[in-house]
C-alpha cells in the first residue's frame, strides 16, 4: 500500500511567510474515504506478515484485519498463505499456549547464525512466535489436525484425564469454538485428516467394549464408529499416523497397520512408510536419530537417504540441546523445510531454554540427489526449562 508522504520542508528565509495551513481534510486523499468493499479488497492483497504492523494504525484497521470479510476476500482471490502455528505447554501455564510464527517482511537475509561472526551487527528483527487468543481448554492431546484454515484439538488428556471434547481454532479470526464431542472419552489417541473426514484411533484405555476408532465428517458434523479391528490392531502401540494412498497408516517403528477408507477394512503388518513427516514435490522428509532424511515417492525405492549439505546444522543442533532428548518438529512451509527444536541455554540461566528454528531450502541435483541449504537459524522464543513443544502445524489462511 503506497501512502503519500509530504516533501521535506523548505528552508525558511528571513522574509518568508509562515507556512500555510494544510488543505481541509475533505479535499485530502484518505483511506477512510474508500468504500469498505474496496478497502477490504486492497488489504486482502497484502501479505499477512504486514498485518501486525497495520493493526497499530487504528481501531478500525484492527477490526478489519480480524474480520471474516477480509479472509473471505483473500480466499476468493486466491491470496491465502501458509502459516505455522505452535503449541507450548508448561505446568506454570493455566492453559496450553498457541502461537503463530511471525516473519518480519522487512528482514534482510542476514548471515546464518551457523557461521560465527567476528563482530555483532545490528539486524532487523527475525522470526518470532507471537501468542494468539488462548482457549479455556487444558487439553494436551496428541490428536491435533489441520482442516482448511482451522485446527482441531481432539480428546484428552484434559487435566490428566481422558476426554471426548473437541475444540476448534479458527486461524482466520484466532477464535475458538466447540465441535461435536466424540462418542467416547479418549486419552492420547492419534488423528489424521483425509477426504473431508477426521479419523481418530486408539486412546480408549484398553476397554474392549468401546469403539477403538471413529471418524468425524467435517461437512455433516457427525461422528461414526469404524468397523472393529482384530485384537492385534487394538493392542498395537501408535506413535505416528498418516494418510497414504487412500489408507490411514499407523503404528510404530516395528509394526505398521492400515485402514482402507474405501474398502472399510483393516490390514495388519503392511509395508512401513510412516517415516514421512512432510512432503515437497512428492518427496517425503523426516527427522530421526538427529538426521534429516528424504524418500522419493516417484521412484518407489525401499530406503531413505540422508539430506546432504547439513553438516553445520547437525553440529549446531547437537550443540544447542537437540541431542538431549528434547522435542523436535519438522514441517514444510512455502516450499521449504522448517526444523524446530528445544535447546537448553548456555549455563542454563534461570531454568530457561530456547525454541530454535532452522529454515532449509531444497535443491535437486543431477543424478537424483537432494540437498538442503540452510538459509537461516533463529531463536524464536525463551521458555521455562520444563516447557514442552507439543505441536507444530502448517495452516493455509
C-alpha positions in Angstrom: 0.0 0.0 0.0 1.5 3.3 -1.1 0.8 6.2 1.2 1.6 9.8 0.2 4.4 11.4 2.0 4.8 15.2 2.4 8.0 16.6 0.8 10.7 17.9 3.2 10.0 21.5 4.4 12.0 24.1 2.6 14.5 26.2 4.5 13.0 29.3 5.9 14.3 32.7 4.8 14.1 36.0 6.7 11.3 37.3 4.6 9.5 34.0 4.2 5.9 34.0 5.2 4.6 31.5 7.8 3.7 28.1 6.4 0.2 27.8 5.0 -2.2 25.6 6.8 -2.9 22.3 5.0 -5.9 22.0 2.9 -9.1 20.8 4.6 -9.4 17.1 5.2 -12.4 17.0 2.8 -10.0 17.6 -0.1 -7.2 15.3 1.1 -6.9 11.7 -0.1 -7.7 9.3 2.7 -8.0 5.6 3.0 -11.1 6.1 5.2 -12.8 7.7 2.2 -12.7 4.4 0.2 -15.8 2.2 0.2 -15.4 -0.7 2.7 -15.5 -3.2 -0.1 -12.6 -1.7 -2.0 -10.6 -1.1 1.2 -11.0 -4.8 2.2 -10.1 -5.9 -1.3 -6.9 -3.9 -1.1 -5.9 -5.3 2.3 -6.7 -8.8 1.0 -3.8 -8.5 -1.5 -1.2 -7.7 1.2 0.8 -10.4 2.9 -0.4 -11.3 6.4 3.2 -10.6 7.5 2.3 -6.9 7.5 -0.9 -7.3 9.4 0.6 -6.9 12.9 2.1 -3.6 11.9 -1.1 -2.4 10.1 -3.1 -3.2 13.2 -1.3 -0.5 15.1 -2.7 2.2 12.8 -6.2 2.5 14.3 -9.0 0.5 15.9 -10.8 0.4 12.6 -7.8 -1.2 11.0 -7.6 -3.8 13.7 -11.3 -4.6 13.3 -11.0 -5.0 9.5 -7.8 -7.1 9.8 -9.6 -9.6 12.1 -12.9 -9.6 10.1 -14.4 -12.6 8.3 -15.0 -10.4 5.3 -11.2 -9.9 4.8 -10.4 -13.6 4.9 -13.3 -14.4 2.6 -11.9 -11.9 0.2 -8.4 -13.4 0.5 -9.8 -16.8 -0.2 -11.8 -15.5 -3.2 -8.8 -14.0 -4.9 -6.5 -16.9 -4.0 -4.4 -14.8 -1.7 -4.1 -17.5 1.0 -0.7 -18.1 2.6 0.8 -20.9 4.6 1.3 -20.0 8.3 3.0 -22.0 11.1 1.2 -22.5 14.4 3.0 -23.8 17.5 1.6 -25.1 20.8 3.6 -24.9 24.0 2.7 -26.4 27.4 4.2 -26.0 30.9 2.7 -26.7 34.3 3.1 -23.0 35.1 0.7 -22.1 32.2 -3.0 -22.0 33.0 -3.8 -23.3 29.5 -1.6 -24.6 26.6 -0.2 -21.6 24.7 -0.9 -21.4 21.0 1.4 -19.1 19.0 1.9 -18.1 15.4 5.3 -17.9 13.7 5.6 -14.3 12.5 8.2 -13.5 9.9 9.3 -9.9 9.5 8.6 -9.0 5.9 11.4 -6.3 6.0 14.1 -8.6 7.3 17.3 -8.8 5.5 19.0 -12.0 4.5 21.5 -11.9 7.3 24.3 -14.3 7.6 23.3 -17.6 9.1 24.0 -18.0 12.8 25.8 -21.2 12.0 28.8 -19.1 11.0 30.4 -17.2 13.9 30.6 -13.5 13.4 33.7 -11.6 14.5 31.6 -8.5 15.2 28.0 -8.4 16.2 26.0 -6.3 13.7 22.6 -4.8 14.2 20.0 -6.6 12.1 16.3 -6.4 11.5 14.0 -8.5 13.7 13.9 -12.1 12.6 11.1 -14.6 13.0 9.4 -14.9 16.4 6.5 -16.7 18.0 3.5 -14.4 18.6 0.9 -15.5 21.1 -2.7 -15.7 19.9 -6.0 -15.9 21.8 -5.9 -18.6 24.4 -8.6 -21.3 24.7 -10.0 -22.2 28.1 -9.2 -25.8 27.3 -6.4 -27.6 29.1 -6.1 -30.4 26.5 -2.5 -31.5 25.7 -3.8 -34.1 23.2 -1.7 -35.7 20.5 -4.8 -35.8 18.3 -4.5 -32.4 16.6 -5.2 -32.0 12.8 -5.5 -29.2 10.3 -8.7 -28.8 8.3 -8.6 -25.9 5.8 -7.9 -22.8 7.9 -8.8 -24.5 11.2 -7.0 -26.6 13.8 -9.0 -29.4 15.6 -7.8 -30.4 19.1 -9.4 -33.7 19.9 -9.8 -35.5 23.3 -7.5 -35.8 26.3 -5.5 -35.7 28.4 -7.5 -32.8 29.8 -6.3 -32.2 33.4 -4.6 -35.6 33.2 -8.0 -37.3 32.4 -9.4 -38.8 29.2 -11.9 -36.6 27.4 -14.3 -36.7 24.4 -14.2 -32.9 23.9 -13.2 -31.3 20.6 -12.2 -27.7 20.3 -11.5 -25.8 17.0 -9.2 -22.9 16.5 -10.2 -20.6 13.5 -6.9 -19.3 12.3 -8.5 -16.5 10.3 -10.1 -14.8 13.3 -8.0 -16.5 16.1 -11.1 -17.5 17.9 -12.1 -20.9 19.4 -15.4 -22.8 19.3 -16.7 -26.2 20.4 -17.2 -29.0 17.8 -19.4 -32.1 18.5 -17.7 -34.4 21.0 -16.5 -37.9 20.2 -18.7 -40.9 21.2 -16.3 -41.9 23.9 -13.6 -40.4 26.0 -10.1 -40.9 24.7 -6.6 -40.4 26.1 -3.5 -39.9 23.8 -5.3 -41.0 20.7 -3.9 -40.0 17.3 -5.8 -38.4 14.4 -5.5 -37.9 10.7 -7.4 -35.9 8.1 -8.4 -37.4 4.7 -11.1 -36.6 2.1 -13.1 -34.3 4.4 -13.0 -36.6 7.4 -11.0 -36.9 10.6 -10.0 -40.4 11.6 -9.3 -40.9 15.3 -7.7 -44.1 16.5 -6.7 -45.6 19.9 -6.7 -43.9 23.3 -9.7 -45.8 24.6 -7.9 -47.1 27.7 -7.9 -50.7 26.6 -11.6 -51.3 27.2 -12.8 -54.0 24.8 -16.4 -52.9 24.6 -15.5 -49.4 23.4 -15.1 -48.5 19.7 -11.3 -48.4 19.0 -11.6 -45.9 16.2 -14.2 -43.4 14.9 -14.5 -40.8 12.1 -15.8 -37.3 12.0 -17.4 -35.9 8.9 -16.5 -32.2 8.7 -19.4 -31.5 6.4 -22.2 -33.2 8.3 -20.6 -32.6 11.7 -21.3 -36.2 12.8 -19.2 -38.9 14.4 -19.4 -42.6 13.3 -17.7 -45.7 14.6 -15.3 -47.6 12.3 -15.5 -51.4 12.0 -13.9 -53.1 14.9 -10.3 -54.3 14.2 -8.8 -57.5 15.4 -7.0 -57.9 18.8 -3.6 -57.3 17.3 -4.6 -53.9 16.0 -6.4 -52.9 19.2 -3.3 -53.7 21.3 -0.7 -52.0 19.0 1.3 -49.0 20.1 0.6 -46.0 17.9 3.4 -43.4 17.7 2.6 -42.0 14.2 -0.3 -41.8 11.8 -0.6 -40.6 8.2 -2.8 -40.7 5.1 -1.0 -42.7 2.3 -2.7 -43.7 -0.9 -6.2 -43.6 0.5 -5.3 -45.6 3.5 -4.8 -44.5 7.1 -1.4 -46.0 8.1 -0.5 -46.1 11.8 1.8 -47.9 14.2 5.4 -47.7 15.5 8.9 -48.3 14.2 8.5 -52.1 14.3 4.9 -52.6 13.2 2.7 -50.7 10.8 -1.1 -51.2 10.2 -3.6 -49.7 7.8 -7.2 -48.9 7.5 -8.6 -48.8 3.9 -11.0 -45.9 3.7 -12.8 -47.1 0.5 -13.0 -50.8 1.5 -13.6 -50.1 5.2 -11.3 -52.8 6.3 -8.1 -53.2 8.4 -4.8 -54.7 7.3 -2.0 -55.9 9.6 1.7 -55.7 9.0 1.8 -53.5 6.0 4.9 -52.2 4.3 6.2 -49.4 6.5 6.0 -45.9 5.1 5.4 -43.9 8.2 8.6 -42.1 8.4 7.3 -39.2 6.3 6.7 -36.1 8.4 6.1 -33.7 5.5 6.3 -33.6 1.7 7.6 -31.2 -1.0 7.0 -32.0 -4.7 6.3 -35.7 -4.0 9.5 -36.1 -2.0 8.9 -37.1 1.7 11.1 -35.8 4.5 11.5 -37.0 8.1 13.8 -36.3 11.0 15.1 -39.3 13.0 18.2 -40.0 15.1 19.4 -36.4 14.6 19.4 -36.8 10.8 17.1 -35.3 8.2 16.2 -38.0 5.6 14.3 -38.0 2.3 12.4 -40.5 0.2 11.5 -40.1 -3.5 7.9 -41.3 -3.8 8.1 -41.3 -7.6 11.0 -43.8 -7.6 9.3 -46.0 -5.0 12.7 -47.2 -3.5 12.7 -49.1 -0.3 15.2 -46.9 1.6 15.6 -43.4 2.9 18.6 -41.2 2.2 20.3 -38.6 4.2 19.7 -35.0 3.1 23.2 -33.7 2.2 24.6 -30.3 3.0 23.5 -30.1 6.6 26.8 -30.9 8.5 26.9 -27.4 10.1 23.3 -27.6 11.1 23.8 -31.0 12.6 26.6 -29.7 14.7 24.6 -26.7 15.8 21.6 -28.8 16.6 23.6 -31.0 19.0 25.5 -28.1 20.5 22.2 -26.3 21.4 20.3 -29.1 23.1 18.9 -31.0 20.2 20.8 -34.2 21.2 19.5 -34.1 24.8 16.1 -35.8 24.2 14.2 -32.6 23.6 11.3 -32.4 21.2 12.0 -31.8 17.5 9.4 -30.9 14.9 9.7 -30.9 11.1 7.2 -29.2 8.7 7.2 -27.9 5.2 6.0 -24.4 4.5 6.2 -22.3 1.4 8.3 -24.9 -0.4 10.9 -25.0 2.4 11.6 -27.2 5.4 11.3 -25.8 8.9 13.1 -27.6 11.8 12.0 -26.6 15.3 13.6 -27.9 18.4 14.0 -27.2 22.1 17.5 -26.2 23.2 19.0 -25.5 26.6 20.5 -22.1 27.1 24.2 -21.8 27.9 24.9 -22.3 31.6 21.1 -22.8 31.9 20.4 -19.3 33.5 17.1 -19.0 35.4 16.0 -22.5 34.3 15.2 -21.4 30.8 15.6 -22.9 27.4 15.1 -21.7 23.8 12.9 -22.7 20.9 15.1 -22.8 17.8 14.1 -22.8 14.1 16.1 -23.6 11.0 14.8 -22.7 7.6 16.1 -25.1 4.9 15.7 -24.7 1.1 15.6 -27.8 -1.0 17.7 -28.3 -4.2 17.5 -31.3 -6.5 20.8 -32.0 -8.2 21.9 -34.0 -11.2 22.0 -37.8 -10.5 18.8 -37.7 -8.4 20.4 -36.3 -5.2 18.6 -33.9 -2.9 20.5 -31.2 -0.9 19.5 -29.0 1.9 20.6 -25.4 2.0 20.3 -23.7 5.4 19.2 -20.2 4.9 18.5 -19.1 8.4 18.7 -20.3 12.0 17.0 -18.3 14.7 15.9 -18.4 18.3 12.1 -17.9 18.3 11.2 -18.0 21.9 12.6 -18.4 25.5 10.5 -20.8 27.7 10.8 -22.5 31.1 13.1 -25.5 31.1 10.1 -27.8 31.8 8.1 -26.4 28.8 7.2 -28.9 26.0 6.9 -28.2 22.3 3.6 -30.0 21.7 2.6 -29.2 18.2 3.9 -27.5 15.0 1.3 -27.2 12.3 1.0 -25.5 8.9 -2.3 -23.9 8.1 -3.4 -22.1 4.9 -5.0 -18.8 5.7 
